[in-house]
Amino acid sequence: MKEWDDHLDLLILASTPLLWIRSGEEERVEVLLRQAAKRLPPRRLTSWDFIEGLQGAPNSEGLGARQPMAVLQWLQKLTTSSPTILLVKDFHRFCDDPGIARMLRNLSAHLRHQPHTVVLCSGPWTPPHDLDDALTILDLPLPQEIEIKTLLSNIANQSGSPLSGDVLEELTHACSGLSEVRVRQVAARALAQRGQMGREDLAEVLEEKRQAVARSEVLEYCVTQATPADIGGLDALKNWLDQRHQAFSDDARIFGLPLPRGVLLVGPQGTGKSLTAKAIAHSWSMPLLRLDIGRLFAGLVGASEARTRETIQRAEAMAPCVLWIDEIDKGFGGDGRSDGGTSQRVLANVLTWMAEKTSAVFVVATANGVEKLPAELLRKGRFDEIFLLDLPTIQERFSILKLHIQQRRPNSNLPLDAVVDRTEGFSGAELEQTVIEAMHLAFAERRELEETDLILAATQLIPLSRTAKEQLESLKQWASTGRARPASLKLI
Ligand code: ATP
């Protein structure tokens, strides 16, 4: 946090009048500000809240209780002889009041020549537009591993049962991404239940993280049992994923490899993109978080960016995890004119995060087409790789049909050559549909599934590729220029 502290000191020394520390961790912010005040004498930290009024200012204790305007007036009159950092708690709630907003703007101009700083602290919030220029924003990252380690070890030592080195290490790692308050809660619960902390608390930490995701409107925690063995074909993609999985290990770090960033899967409907996202998470033993782009953009203009930041923080809290951005083309497909540029700004946030992220969040983005995707997203270096999931080849149709038959009729050993021939142009989902339809035919007559059922079912289904031929051709054309790798080992 040294870098963050230095940045804060610099802002205070530079007479920043209004500082918004973007964080929901008020207690932690107060501690950090107190430390800053100590580093920068003769500054002092005072705080204000609606109920208690002003605290930490001799002769004015309790001033401004239930009167937000009064505390601002107090600061305005304060002389330069007592340089003050004023933390105004919950103040974002009062900023919609025209009088308060005006006063903050006046104060902002006045304080530029005074050694005082007003600090607001809140998580996601869209300030009124007229305060945009007056507010300086400083993001407070979630506690870093070293802080969590110190916190856990202090709590354990105080409880009389210090943690052994490896348990402390494991708990610290598991808690990374939780806010300080949440870490304290996990510790308090452990102490209340068993009188000490230990390995048993790891499950609790995971649950805490799961709930953090459940509180998000945009992320969904997906439970899945899919494995790469459930995917027919797509061998090139599967081999590549195997390689990337190994790159998450400590050995890979020692070897000098960067953490994998993610993969973009492009292809027509039903070719196994979602299935692959699920299989990656399950086989890598990582939680799968599905991001609903529609919900990211729903609601108030401006709120989307705050929601994006919050979503990224939550995903990072779950790391190592897989963040599945489903139908990314639907979210970022617009030209930005229809929504006042919101989608462009959100996209910029996501791209910056992807380029700079150091956390073990593996992004799996899926899209049906590329024509709507912004060029910045497709540029090399955003994703580790872009894969085209084309309609299955002849060999792949064979393995997909076999897989779906085996899942439902494990003892069946039907010849599949004829059905494979009849299903050219079928997607994986359509092949699965063919198997299910054939089983209906057999079950209606209370007999075992036969080859003819499969052939009949295949004849009745009109694959999407027949109606969306042009779209598919242009996708293949695009991929053939080297911009995407085929997910299948051999394209026929
Ligand atoms: P969409 O673009 O419509 O979201 P998608 O590419 O994500 O489609 P999936 O949802 O993964 O397609 O596929 C739907 C179902 O089709 C899967 O749950 C699976 O049962 C079957 N399926 C698709 N591709 C394959 C495959 N390669 N192997 C086995 N099953 C497959």
Boltz pocket constraint, residues with backbone or C-beta under 6 A from the ligand:
constraints:
  - pocket:
      binder: B
      contacts: [[A, 230], [A, 231], [A, 232], [A, 233], [A, 234], [A, 267], [A, 268], [A, 269], [A, 270], [A, 271], [A, 272], [A, 273], [A, 274], [A, 275], [A, 276], [A, 366], [A, 367], [A, 368], [A, 400], [A, 403], [A, 427], [A, 428], [A, 429], [A, 430], [A, 432]]
      max_distance: 6.0
